[in-house]
């Protein structure tokens, strides 16, 4: 199967969301977030998710026209009620608002309640880094793992992201979940029909498994054992408790079309210029990267990467070569297109 142009894929997915009732600008944004995740090499958060979000719109649990309400407006701080709108649209507006407040106050913090899943967090923190700010974003999610020592799912993987400009380099960016792996990566393994490492999850009987289907019916394990559990709880404090949104098993995932999401986010922007000259910050970032990459290599490694460097390289490669969309994902997108009456791209 030939590779697909990112522009072609972006236009196709945009047309799907527009047919589902999203305004044109919002449809284009959601499509861009998904294709960007594929470009970075994070296919678990890429166009594979497009039918899931559309199913939520069609089920009425995610409103196609997003109309968030600002319920607290207090200088550097705001609280937004997303009112079950599209997660990507809400989060972009929240990050733009956080940046605006940071320009005035040095820091901008926007707490978001009653939102929806918004795809790869790095898309939004990258926005801040591109404008000379340090961006941070946290979110909670549907139950994926038990409290440490338990065996019943209660806590989400509650991912978080931080990004910062890095001078002449692509932004430094961290985007991680607190489970051993994002649930989407197990979905992707199921789509591809490939096994998963036995360190990712346990099945319903509490046994380690390499079968993605059994893993999805079981429990994903936390990263770093009790440490990952502790981090995920605190991310729910920032995302859910602080915002007044759902917490723990009150939150539903993007693939649960019949249930309101109720997820919350915390969006933060730091104005680098408020702390000192941006040029000094970026020079220090370049120094940090140079020192990181200059350390002697451990056995089995050819290079040391700084956080976000692999994504930047993947993006450049995919711009040149196009994206490899797996057959199962093509079929799922084709089925959604048929349901919505959207024509397929040429050479699909």
Buried (B, 14 or more C-beta within 10 A) or exposed (E): EEEBBBEBBBBBBBBBBBBBBBBEEBBBBBBBBBBBBBBBBBBBBBBBBBBBBBBBBBEEBBBBEBEBEEEEEEEBBBBBBBBBBBBBBBBBBBBBBBBBBBBEBBBBBBBBBBBBBBBBBBBBBBBBBEBBBBBBBBBBBBBBBBBBEEEEBBBBBBBBBBBBBBBEBBBBBBBBBBBBBBBBBBBBBBBBEEEBEEEBBBBEEEEBBBBBEBBBEBBBBBBEEEEBBBBBBBBBBBBBBBBBBBBBEBBBBBBBBEBBBBBBBBBBBBBBBEEEEBEEBBEEBBEBBEEBEEEEEEEEEEEBBBBBBEBBBBBEEBEEEBBEBBEBBBEBBEEBBEBBEBEEBEEB
